[in-house]
């Protein structure tokens, strides 16, 4: 049987369109109601003077950039600016308003970004023999990731906006656009360098022009820093940045917070909360990346799954990944739920259980710390990835189950994509 072909070629009873439309409308109402609640909470949390600590680091860096002073300073203590110098000017617009308003606006933008991701990642209209994606998958994906999103707005993280940029770039490329995807991908890589993993999507899908425009926008985004600091000053800031990373990353690498696959691999051979030897983290990253690429090549996913896997990989393969960063798993959780297969639902339930129970509120600070040292988030999301890769290899997409229990597959392309 051709890979990706429906498991049964005869006429199957289908759900009437009116029923599907009713379910779609009901799920959309619940989804937008949930996003509205999150928006209110995001703005309220942003108004608190002690919230949004991570976003305030970006604000401080932007203010220093505007003044032309050093971005990386010893007096920053445990909250230094850990991002590339070219990232600082991206946040200049937020310095025009008071810090509380800036955090509230950023948090609100994170909610809007999540809503946009839900719209952009819709699959193409099912062809004959293909299953209709479960209408409740998007809202349930958001519900599963509520613990991660609570960290997102509490600290003012960039993961929701980063996810939107990655999805915007990939879906735009699938729709034949070039400049918008290139700009979005370039900004995403500035916000978090691990976002460069999405380059695998553009290479696999042969979006060569998007790769070129990304490089062009990357060069353009460097110009503000060169204009402010000059060549010598920019090189000095780059040196300070690398020194900051070298100073702050090793003590963090095997602590309880990191939940990426490289940390899980290191934890198999090194004691917890120890300092890894020089080069150990780089080797662990290389091994994790190699396993990830082999899995993608073996599975041969379509555009929807390839994007979902890459978004998850941005967090899963990062040595600095922690619980909040797994908001980038939203597309892969949606994909797992859309087919309504038992394996997909079980893996998502495991992810949800880990997210809900592994917390200070449930286990206490010390109990949560001890459990986190076993890297439960890395284990749960690795299991989810393995399950979906296996299903994608067999069916072309995660397994889908029709109303009469027949096994088939989902549409492989995005809605309104070229060729869909």
C-alpha positions as a Markdown table, in Angstrom:
| # | Residue | x | y | z |
|---|---|---|---|---|
| 1 | Unk | 0.0 | 0.0 | 0.0 |
| 2 | Unk | 1.3 | 3.5 | -0.8 |
| 3 | Unk | 2.5 | 5.2 | 2.3 |
| 4 | Unk | 0.0 | 7.8 | 3.4 |
| 5 | Unk | -2.9 | 6.1 | 1.5 |
| 6 | Unk | -6.1 | 5.5 | 3.4 |
| 7 | Unk | -6.4 | 2.1 | 5.0 |
| 8 | Unk | -9.7 | 1.3 | 3.4 |
| 9 | Unk | -10.7 | 2.1 | -0.2 |
| 10 | Unk | -14.4 | 1.6 | 0.0 |
| 11 | Unk | -17.2 | 4.0 | 1.0 |
| 12 | Unk | -17.2 | 4.8 | 4.6 |
| 13 | Unk | -20.0 | 6.4 | 6.5 |
| 14 | Unk | -19.0 | 10.0 | 7.1 |
| 15 | Unk | -20.1 | 12.6 | 9.6 |
| 16 | Unk | -22.7 | 15.0 | 8.0 |
| 17 | Unk | -21.2 | 18.4 | 7.2 |
| 18 | Unk | -23.7 | 20.1 | 9.5 |
| 19 | Unk | -22.5 | 18.1 | 12.4 |
| 20 | Unk | -18.9 | 19.0 | 11.7 |
| 21 | Unk | -19.7 | 22.7 | 11.3 |
| 22 | Unk | -21.6 | 22.7 | 14.6 |
| 23 | Unk | -18.6 | 21.1 | 16.4 |
| 24 | Unk | -16.3 | 23.6 | 14.8 |
| 25 | Unk | -18.3 | 26.5 | 15.9 |
| 26 | Unk | -18.7 | 25.2 | 19.4 |
| 27 | Unk | -14.9 | 24.5 | 19.8 |
| 28 | Unk | -14.1 | 28.0 | 18.4 |
| 29 | Unk | -16.4 | 29.6 | 20.9 |
| 30 | Unk | -14.7 | 27.8 | 23.8 |
| 31 | Unk | -11.2 | 28.5 | 22.4 |
| 32 | Unk | -11.7 | 32.2 | 22.0 |
| 33 | Unk | -13.4 | 32.4 | 25.4 |
| 34 | Unk | -10.3 | 30.7 | 26.9 |
| 35 | Unk | -8.0 | 33.1 | 25.1 |
| 36 | Unk | -10.1 | 36.1 | 26.4 |
| 37 | Unk | -9.6 | 34.8 | 29.9 |
| 38 | Unk | -5.9 | 34.4 | 29.3 |
| 39 | Unk | -5.7 | 38.0 | 27.9 |
| 40 | Unk | -7.3 | 39.5 | 31.0 |
| 41 | Unk | -5.0 | 37.5 | 33.2 |
| 42 | Unk | -2.0 | 38.4 | 31.1 |
| 43 | Unk | -2.7 | 42.1 | 31.4 |
| 44 | Unk | -3.5 | 41.9 | 35.1 |
| 45 | Unk | -0.2 | 40.0 | 35.8 |
| 46 | Unk | 1.7 | 42.5 | 33.7 |
| 47 | Unk | 0.5 | 45.3 | 35.9 |
| 48 | Unk | 2.1 | 43.8 | 39.0 |
| 49 | Unk | 5.5 | 45.5 | 39.7 |
| 50 | Unk | 7.2 | 42.3 | 40.6 |
| 51 | Unk | 6.1 | 40.3 | 37.5 |
| 52 | Unk | 7.6 | 40.1 | 34.1 |
| 53 | Unk | 11.1 | 39.9 | 35.4 |
| 54 | Unk | 12.5 | 38.3 | 32.2 |
| 55 | Unk | 10.9 | 40.8 | 29.9 |
| 56 | Unk | 12.3 | 43.6 | 32.1 |
| 57 | Unk | 15.7 | 42.3 | 31.2 |
| 58 | Unk | 14.9 | 43.0 | 27.6 |
| 59 | Unk | 13.6 | 46.4 | 28.5 |
| 60 | Unk | 16.8 | 47.2 | 30.4 |
| 61 | Unk | 18.9 | 46.1 | 27.5 |
| 62 | Unk | 16.9 | 48.3 | 25.1 |
| 63 | Unk | 17.3 | 51.3 | 27.4 |
| 64 | Unk | 21.1 | 50.7 | 27.5 |
| 65 | Unk | 21.1 | 50.4 | 23.7 |
| 66 | Unk | 19.4 | 53.7 | 23.4 |
| 67 | Unk | 21.9 | 55.3 | 25.7 |
| 68 | Unk | 24.8 | 53.6 | 23.9 |
| 69 | Unk | 26.1 | 52.0 | 27.1 |
| 70 | Unk | 27.3 | 48.4 | 27.9 |
| 71 | Unk | 24.5 | 45.8 | 27.6 |
| 72 | Unk | 26.3 | 43.3 | 29.8 |
| 73 | Unk | 27.2 | 44.3 | 33.3 |
| 74 | Unk | 28.5 | 42.5 | 36.4 |
| 75 | Unk | 26.0 | 44.3 | 38.6 |
| 76 | Unk | 23.1 | 42.5 | 36.9 |
| 77 | Unk | 23.8 | 39.6 | 39.1 |
| 78 | Unk | 21.5 | 36.6 | 38.6 |
| 79 | Unk | 19.4 | 38.4 | 35.9 |
| 80 | Unk | 21.9 | 39.4 | 33.2 |
| 81 | Unk | 21.0 | 40.0 | 29.5 |
| 82 | Unk | 21.9 | 36.6 | 27.9 |
| 83 | Unk | 21.0 | 37.4 | 24.3 |
| 84 | Unk | 23.0 | 38.7 | 21.4 |
| 85 | Unk | 23.6 | 42.5 | 21.2 |
| 86 | Unk | 21.5 | 42.7 | 18.0 |
| 87 | Unk | 18.4 | 41.6 | 20.0 |
| 88 | Unk | 18.3 | 44.7 | 22.2 |
| 89 | Unk | 17.0 | 47.2 | 19.6 |
| 90 | Unk | 14.0 | 45.0 | 18.9 |
| 91 | Unk | 12.5 | 46.1 | 22.2 |
| 92 | Unk | 13.1 | 49.8 | 21.8 |
| 93 | Unk | 9.3 | 50.5 | 21.1 |
| 94 | Unk | 8.5 | 49.2 | 24.5 |
| 95 | Unk | 10.7 | 51.7 | 26.2 |
| 96 | Unk | 8.2 | 54.4 | 25.2 |
| 97 | Unk | 5.7 | 53.3 | 27.8 |
| 98 | Unk | 6.1 | 52.6 | 31.6 |
| 99 | Unk | 7.5 | 49.2 | 32.5 |
| 100 | Unk | 4.2 | 47.9 | 33.8 |
| 101 | Unk | 2.4 | 48.9 | 30.6 |
| 102 | Unk | 5.2 | 47.3 | 28.5 |
| 103 | Unk | 4.9 | 44.0 | 30.3 |
| 104 | Unk | 1.2 | 44.1 | 30.1 |
| 105 | Unk | 1.3 | 44.8 | 26.3 |
| 106 | Unk | 3.9 | 42.0 | 25.8 |
| 107 | Unk | 1.8 | 39.5 | 27.7 |
| 108 | Unk | -1.3 | 40.5 | 25.7 |
| 109 | Unk | 0.7 | 40.1 | 22.6 |
| 110 | Unk | 1.6 | 36.6 | 23.7 |
| 111 | Unk | -2.0 | 35.6 | 24.0 |
| 112 | Unk | -2.8 | 37.1 | 20.5 |
| 113 | Unk | 0.2 | 35.2 | 19.2 |
| 114 | Unk | -1.2 | 31.9 | 20.5 |
| 115 | Unk | -4.5 | 32.7 | 18.8 |
| 116 | Unk | -2.8 | 33.5 | 15.5 |
| 117 | Unk | -0.9 | 30.2 | 15.7 |
| 118 | Unk | -4.2 | 28.3 | 16.1 |
| 119 | Unk | -5.5 | 29.9 | 12.9 |
| 120 | Unk | -2.3 | 29.5 | 10.9 |
| 121 | Unk | -1.8 | 25.8 | 11.7 |
| 122 | Unk | -5.2 | 24.7 | 10.3 |
| 123 | Unk | -4.9 | 21.7 | 7.9 |
| 124 | Unk | -6.1 | 21.6 | 4.3 |
| 125 | Unk | -9.6 | 20.4 | 3.6 |
| 126 | Unk | -9.6 | 16.6 | 3.8 |
| 127 | Unk | -9.6 | 14.8 | 0.5 |
| 128 | Unk | -11.4 | 11.5 | -0.1 |
| 129 | Unk | -10.3 | 8.9 | 2.5 |
| 130 | Unk | -8.7 | 11.5 | 4.8 |
| 131 | Unk | -10.0 | 12.2 | 8.3 |
| 132 | Unk | -11.3 | 15.6 | 9.4 |
| 133 | Unk | -9.1 | 17.0 | 12.2 |
| 134 | Unk | -10.8 | 16.9 | 15.5 |
| 135 | Unk | -12.3 | 20.3 | 16.1 |
| 136 | Unk | -11.5 | 20.3 | 19.8 |
| 137 | Unk | -7.7 | 19.7 | 19.4 |
| 138 | Unk | -6.7 | 23.4 | 19.4 |
| 139 | Unk | -8.5 | 24.4 | 22.6 |
| 140 | Unk | -7.3 | 21.2 | 24.3 |
| 141 | Unk | -3.7 | 21.9 | 23.2 |
| 142 | Unk | -4.0 | 25.3 | 24.9 |
| 143 | Unk | -5.5 | 23.8 | 28.0 |
| 144 | Unk | -2.7 | 21.2 | 28.2 |
| 145 | Unk | -0.1 | 23.9 | 28.1 |
| 146 | Unk | -1.7 | 26.3 | 30.6 |
| 147 | Unk | 1.0 | 25.5 | 33.2 |
| 148 | Unk | 3.7 | 26.6 | 30.7 |
| 149 | Unk | 1.7 | 29.6 | 29.7 |
| 150 | Unk | 1.3 | 30.7 | 33.3 |
| 151 | Unk | 5.1 | 30.9 | 33.5 |
| 152 | Unk | 5.0 | 32.7 | 30.2 |
| 153 | Unk | 3.0 | 35.6 | 31.5 |
| 154 | Unk | 4.4 | 35.5 | 35.0 |
| 155 | Unk | 7.9 | 36.1 | 33.8 |
| 156 | Unk | 7.2 | 37.8 | 30.5 |
| 157 | Unk | 8.8 | 35.1 | 28.4 |
| 158 | Unk | 9.2 | 35.3 | 24.6 |
| 159 | Unk | 8.1 | 31.7 | 23.7 |
| 160 | Unk | 4.6 | 32.5 | 22.4 |
| 161 | Unk | 5.8 | 35.3 | 20.2 |
| 162 | Unk | 8.7 | 33.1 | 19.0 |
| 163 | Unk | 6.2 | 30.3 | 18.2 |
| 164 | Unk | 4.1 | 32.7 | 16.2 |
| 165 | Unk | 7.1 | 33.9 | 14.2 |
| 166 | Unk | 8.2 | 30.4 | 13.4 |
| 167 | Unk | 4.7 | 29.4 | 12.3 |
| 168 | Unk | 4.3 | 32.6 | 10.3 |
| 169 | Unk | 7.5 | 31.9 | 8.5 |
| 170 | Unk | 6.8 | 28.3 | 7.7 |
| 171 | Unk | 3.1 | 28.6 | 6.7 |
| 172 | Unk | 3.9 | 31.8 | 4.7 |
| 173 | Unk | 6.6 | 29.9 | 2.8 |
| 174 | Unk | 4.1 | 27.1 | 2.0 |
| 175 | Unk | 1.8 | 29.7 | 0.6 |
| 176 | Unk | 4.4 | 30.9 | -1.8 |
| 177 | Unk | 5.5 | 34.0 | 0.1 |
| 178 | Unk | 9.2 | 35.0 | 0.5 |
| 179 | Unk | 9.8 | 38.3 | 2.2 |
| 180 | Unk | 7.4 | 37.9 | 5.1 |
| 181 | Unk | 8.7 | 34.5 | 6.1 |
| 182 | Unk | 12.3 | 35.6 | 5.7 |
| 183 | Unk | 11.7 | 38.6 | 8.0 |
| 184 | Unk | 9.8 | 36.5 | 10.6 |
| 185 | Unk | 12.5 | 33.7 | 10.6 |
| 186 | Unk | 15.3 | 36.3 | 11.0 |
| 187 | Unk | 13.7 | 38.0 | 14.0 |
| 188 | Unk | 12.9 | 34.6 | 15.6 |
| 189 | Unk | 16.6 | 33.6 | 15.3 |
| 190 | Unk | 17.6 | 36.9 | 17.0 |
| 191 | Unk | 15.1 | 36.3 | 19.9 |
| 192 | Unk | 16.4 | 32.8 | 20.4 |
| 193 | Unk | 19.3 | 31.3 | 18.4 |
| 194 | Unk | 17.9 | 27.7 | 18.7 |
| 195 | Unk | 15.0 | 28.9 | 16.5 |
| 196 | Unk | 17.5 | 28.3 | 13.6 |
| 197 | Unk | 16.4 | 24.7 | 13.8 |
| 198 | Unk | 13.4 | 25.7 | 11.6 |
| 199 | Unk | 16.0 | 26.0 | 8.8 |
| 200 | Unk | 15.5 | 22.2 | 8.5 |
| 201 | Unk | 11.9 | 22.9 | 7.4 |
| 202 | Unk | 13.0 | 25.3 | 4.7 |
| 203 | Unk | 15.7 | 23.0 | 3.4 |
| 204 | Unk | 13.5 | 20.0 | 3.4 |
| 205 | Unk | 10.7 | 21.9 | 1.6 |
| 206 | Unk | 13.2 | 23.5 | -0.7 |
| 207 | Unk | 12.2 | 27.1 | 0.1 |
| 208 | Unk | 15.6 | 28.4 | -1.1 |
| 209 | Unk | 14.4 | 32.0 | -1.6 |
| 210 | Unk | 13.2 | 32.2 | 2.0 |
| 211 | Unk | 16.6 | 31.1 | 3.2 |
| 212 | Unk | 18.1 | 33.9 | 1.1 |
| 213 | Unk | 15.8 | 36.6 | 2.4 |
| 214 | Unk | 16.4 | 35.4 | 5.9 |
| 215 | Unk | 20.1 | 36.0 | 5.5 |
| 216 | Unk | 19.4 | 39.4 | 4.0 |
| 217 | Unk | 17.1 | 40.4 | 6.9 |
| 218 | Unk | 19.7 | 39.1 | 9.3 |
| 219 | Unk | 22.3 | 41.5 | 7.9 |
| 220 | Unk | 19.8 | 44.4 | 8.0 |
| 221 | Unk | 19.0 | 43.7 | 11.6 |
| 222 | Unk | 22.7 | 43.9 | 12.6 |
| 223 | Unk | 22.9 | 47.5 | 11.2 |
| 224 | Unk | 21.3 | 49.3 | 14.2 |
| 225 | Unk | 23.9 | 47.8 | 16.5 |
| 226 | Unk | 26.7 | 48.7 | 14.2 |
| 227 | Unk | 25.3 | 52.2 | 14.0 |
| 228 | Unk | 25.1 | 52.6 | 17.7 |
| 229 | Unk | 28.3 | 51.0 | 18.8 |
| 230 | Unk | 30.5 | 51.0 | 15.7 |
| 231 | Unk | 32.6 | 48.0 | 14.7 |
| 232 | Unk | 34.9 | 48.1 | 17.7 |
| 233 | Unk | 32.0 | 48.5 | 20.2 |
| 234 | Unk | 29.9 | 45.8 | 18.6 |
| 235 | Unk | 32.8 | 43.4 | 18.8 |
| 236 | Unk | 33.3 | 44.3 | 22.4 |
| 237 | Unk | 29.6 | 43.7 | 23.1 |
| 238 | Unk | 29.8 | 40.3 | 21.3 |
| 239 | Unk | 32.8 | 39.4 | 23.5 |
| 240 | Unk | 30.9 | 40.4 | 26.6 |
| 241 | Unk | 28.0 | 38.3 | 25.5 |
| 242 | Unk | 30.0 | 35.2 | 25.0 |
| 243 | Unk | 31.7 | 35.7 | 28.3 |
| 244 | Unk | 28.3 | 36.0 | 30.0 |
| 245 | Unk | 27.1 | 32.8 | 28.5 |
| 246 | Unk | 30.3 | 31.0 | 29.4 |
| 247 | Unk | 29.9 | 32.2 | 33.0 |
| 248 | Unk | 26.2 | 31.5 | 33.5 |
| 249 | Unk | 25.5 | 28.4 | 31.4 |
| 250 | Unk | 27.7 | 25.7 | 33.1 |
| 251 | Unk | 26.2 | 26.2 | 36.6 |
| 252 | Unk | 22.7 | 26.0 | 35.1 |
| 253 | Unk | 23.3 | 23.0 | 32.8 |
| 254 | Unk | 22.7 | 20.2 | 35.3 |
| 255 | Unk | 20.6 | 22.0 | 37.8 |
| 256 | Unk | 16.9 | 21.1 | 38.3 |
| 257 | Unk | 15.4 | 23.6 | 35.9 |
| 258 | Unk | 16.9 | 22.5 | 32.5 |
| 259 | Unk | 14.5 | 20.0 | 30.8 |
| 260 | Unk | 16.0 | 19.6 | 27.4 |
| 261 | Unk | 17.2 | 16.4 | 25.7 |
| 262 | Unk | 20.9 | 17.3 | 25.9 |
| 263 | Unk | 20.5 | 17.7 | 29.7 |
| 264 | Unk | 18.7 | 14.4 | 29.9 |
| 265 | Unk | 21.6 | 12.7 | 28.0 |
| 266 | Unk | 24.2 | 14.3 | 30.3 |
| 267 | Unk | 22.2 | 13.2 | 33.3 |
| 268 | Unk | 22.7 | 9.6 | 32.3 |
| 269 | Unk | 26.5 | 9.9 | 32.9 |
| 270 | Unk | 27.0 | 12.9 | 35.2 |
| 271 | Unk | 25.7 | 13.5 | 38.7 |
| 272 | Unk | 22.9 | 16.1 | 39.1 |
| 273 | Unk | 23.8 | 19.7 | 39.9 |
| 274 | Unk | 27.4 | 19.2 | 39.0 |
| 275 | Unk | 29.5 | 21.2 | 36.5 |
| 276 | Unk | 29.8 | 19.4 | 33.2 |
| 277 | Unk | 33.3 | 19.0 | 31.7 |
| 278 | Unk | 34.3 | 21.3 | 28.9 |
| 279 | Unk | 32.7 | 20.3 | 25.7 |
| 280 | Unk | 30.3 | 17.9 | 27.3 |
| 281 | Unk | 27.2 | 20.0 | 26.6 |
| 282 | Unk | 28.3 | 20.6 | 23.0 |
| 283 | Unk | 28.7 | 16.9 | 22.5 |
| 284 | Unk | 25.3 | 16.2 | 24.1 |
| 285 | Unk | 23.7 | 18.8 | 21.8 |
| 286 | Unk | 25.3 | 17.2 | 18.8 |
| 287 | Unk | 24.0 | 13.8 | 19.7 |
| 288 | Unk | 20.5 | 15.1 | 20.4 |
| 289 | Unk | 20.5 | 17.0 | 17.1 |
| 290 | Unk | 21.7 | 13.9 | 15.2 |
| 291 | Unk | 19.0 | 11.7 | 16.7 |
| 292 | Unk | 16.4 | 14.4 | 15.8 |
| 293 | Unk | 17.5 | 14.7 | 12.2 |
| 294 | Unk | 17.6 | 10.9 | 11.8 |
| 295 | Unk | 14.1 | 10.7 | 13.1 |
| 296 | Unk | 12.8 | 13.3 | 10.6 |
| 297 | Unk | 14.5 | 11.6 | 7.7 |
| 298 | Unk | 13.1 | 8.3 | 8.7 |
| 299 | Unk | 9.5 | 9.6 | 9.2 |
| 300 | Unk | 9.4 | 11.7 | 6.0 |
| 301 | Unk | 6.7 | 14.1 | 7.5 |
| 302 | Unk | 4.5 | 16.4 | 5.5 |
| 303 | Unk | 4.5 | 20.2 | 6.0 |
| 304 | Unk | 2.2 | 20.2 | 9.1 |
| 305 | Unk | 4.1 | 17.6 | 11.0 |
| 306 | Unk | 7.5 | 18.8 | 10.0 |
| 307 | Unk | 6.7 | 22.3 | 11.3 |
| 308 | Unk | 5.3 | 20.8 | 14.5 |
| 309 | Unk | 8.4 | 18.6 | 15.1 |
| 310 | Unk | 10.8 | 21.5 | 14.4 |
| 311 | Unk | 8.9 | 23.8 | 16.8 |
| 312 | Unk | 9.2 | 21.2 | 19.5 |
| 313 | Unk | 12.8 | 20.6 | 18.6 |
| 314 | Unk | 13.7 | 24.3 | 19.2 |
| 315 | Unk | 13.0 | 23.6 | 22.9 |
| 316 | Unk | 13.7 | 19.9 | 23.2 |
| 317 | Unk | 17.2 | 20.2 | 21.8 |
| 318 | Unk | 18.2 | 23.3 | 23.8 |
| 319 | Unk | 20.5 | 22.9 | 26.8 |
| 320 | Unk | 18.8 | 25.9 | 28.4 |
| 321 | Unk | 15.2 | 24.6 | 27.9 |
| 322 | Unk | 12.9 | 24.8 | 30.9 |
| 323 | Unk | 9.2 | 24.2 | 31.6 |
| 324 | Unk | 7.9 | 27.5 | 30.1 |
| 325 | Unk | 9.8 | 27.0 | 26.8 |
| 326 | Unk | 7.6 | 23.9 | 26.0 |
| 327 | Unk | 4.9 | 26.3 | 24.9 |
| 328 | Unk | 6.5 | 25.7 | 21.6 |
| 329 | Unk | 5.1 | 22.2 | 21.7 |
| 330 | Unk | 1.6 | 23.6 | 21.0 |
| 331 | Unk | 1.6 | 22.5 | 17.3 |
| 332 | Unk | 2.8 | 19.0 | 18.0 |
| 333 | Unk | 0.2 | 18.6 | 20.8 |
| 334 | Unk | -2.5 | 19.8 | 18.4 |
| 335 | Unk | -1.3 | 17.3 | 15.8 |
| 336 | Unk | -1.4 | 14.4 | 18.3 |
| 337 | Unk | -4.9 | 15.2 | 19.3 |
| 338 | Unk | -6.4 | 15.9 | 15.8 |
| 339 | Unk | -6.4 | 12.3 | 14.8 |
| 340 | Unk | -8.0 | 11.1 | 18.1 |
| 341 | Unk | -5.7 | 8.0 | 18.2 |
| 342 | Unk | -5.3 | 6.3 | 21.6 |
| 343 | Unk | -1.5 | 6.5 | 21.5 |
| 344 | Unk | -1.6 | 10.2 | 20.7 |
| 345 | Unk | -4.1 | 10.9 | 23.4 |
| 346 | Unk | -2.1 | 8.9 | 25.9 |
| 347 | Unk | 1.1 | 10.7 | 25.2 |
| 348 | Unk | -0.7 | 14.1 | 25.5 |
| 349 | Unk | -2.3 | 13.0 | 28.8 |
| 350 | Unk | 1.2 | 12.1 | 30.1 |
| 351 | Unk | 2.5 | 15.5 | 29.1 |
| 352 | Unk | -0.5 | 17.2 | 30.8 |
| 353 | Unk | 0.0 | 15.1 | 34.0 |
| 354 | Unk | 3.7 | 16.1 | 34.2 |
| 355 | Unk | 2.8 | 19.8 | 33.6 |
| 356 | Unk | 0.1 | 19.8 | 36.3 |
| 357 | Unk | 1.8 | 17.8 | 39.0 |
| 358 | Unk | 5.5 | 18.7 | 38.8 |
| 359 | Unk | 5.2 | 22.1 | 40.5 |
| 360 | Unk | 6.0 | 23.7 | 43.8 |
| 361 | Unk | 2.3 | 24.1 | 44.5 |
| 362 | Unk | 1.7 | 20.3 | 44.3 |
| 363 | Unk | 5.0 | 18.8 | 45.4 |
| 364 | Unk | 6.5 | 21.6 | 47.4 |
| 365 | Unk | 9.7 | 23.4 | 46.4 |
| 366 | Unk | 12.1 | 20.6 | 47.5 |
| 367 | Unk | 9.9 | 17.8 | 46.2 |
| 368 | Unk | 9.5 | 19.5 | 42.8 |
| 369 | Unk | 13.3 | 20.1 | 42.6 |
| 370 | Unk | 14.0 | 16.4 | 43.2 |
| 371 | Unk | 11.5 | 15.3 | 40.6 |
| 372 | Unk | 12.8 | 17.8 | 38.1 |
| 373 | Unk | 16.3 | 16.3 | 38.4 |
| 374 | Unk | 14.9 | 13.2 | 36.6 |
| 375 | Unk | 14.1 | 15.5 | 33.6 |
| 376 | Unk | 10.4 | 14.5 | 33.4 |
| 377 | Unk | 9.5 | 17.1 | 30.8 |
| 378 | Unk | 12.3 | 15.9 | 28.5 |
| 379 | Unk | 11.1 | 12.4 | 28.9 |
| 380 | Unk | 7.4 | 13.2 | 28.3 |
| 381 | Unk | 8.0 | 15.3 | 25.2 |
| 382 | Unk | 10.6 | 12.8 | 23.8 |
| 383 | Unk | 8.0 | 10.1 | 24.2 |
| 384 | Unk | 5.4 | 12.2 | 22.4 |
| 385 | Unk | 7.8 | 12.9 | 19.6 |
| 386 | Unk | 8.8 | 9.3 | 19.2 |
| 387 | Unk | 5.1 | 8.2 | 19.1 |
| 388 | Unk | 4.2 | 10.8 | 16.4 |
| 389 | Unk | 7.3 | 10.1 | 14.4 |
| 390 | Unk | 6.4 | 6.4 | 14.3 |
| 391 | Unk | 2.8 | 7.1 | 13.3 |
| 392 | Unk | 3.9 | 9.5 | 10.7 |
| 393 | Unk | 6.2 | 6.9 | 9.2 |
| 394 | Unk | 3.3 | 4.5 | 8.9 |
| 395 | Unk | 0.5 | 6.7 | 7.7 |
| 396 | Unk | 2.1 | 10.0 | 6.5 |
| 397 | Unk | 0.6 | 11.9 | 9.4 |
| 398 | Unk | -0.2 | 11.0 | 13.0 |
| 399 | Unk | -2.8 | 8.2 | 13.0 |
| 400 | Unk | -6.4 | 9.3 | 12.6 |
| 401 | Unk | -9.4 | 7.3 | 13.6 |
| 402 | Unk | -12.8 | 7.8 | 11.8 |
| 403 | Unk | -16.2 | 7.7 | 13.5 |
| 404 | Unk | -16.5 | 4.0 | 12.6 |
| 405 | Unk | -13.0 | 3.2 | 14.1 |
| 406 | Unk | -11.3 | 2.8 | 10.7 |
| 407 | Unk | -7.7 | 4.0 | 10.8 |
| 408 | Unk | -6.6 | 6.5 | 8.2 |
| 409 | Unk | -4.6 | 9.7 | 8.1 |
| 410 | Unk | -5.0 | 13.5 | 8.2 |
| 411 | Unk | -4.4 | 16.1 | 5.5 |
| 412 | Unk | -0.6 | 16.6 | 5.2 |
| 413 | Unk | -0.7 | 20.3 | 4.0 |
| 414 | Unk | -1.7 | 23.6 | 5.6 |
| 415 | Unk | -4.9 | 25.3 | 4.6 |
| 416 | Unk | -4.5 | 27.5 | 1.5 |
| 417 | Unk | -1.0 | 26.2 | 0.9 |
| 418 | Unk | 0.2 | 25.8 | -2.7 |
| 419 | Unk | -0.7 | 22.3 | -3.9 |
| 420 | Unk | -3.2 | 21.7 | -1.1 |
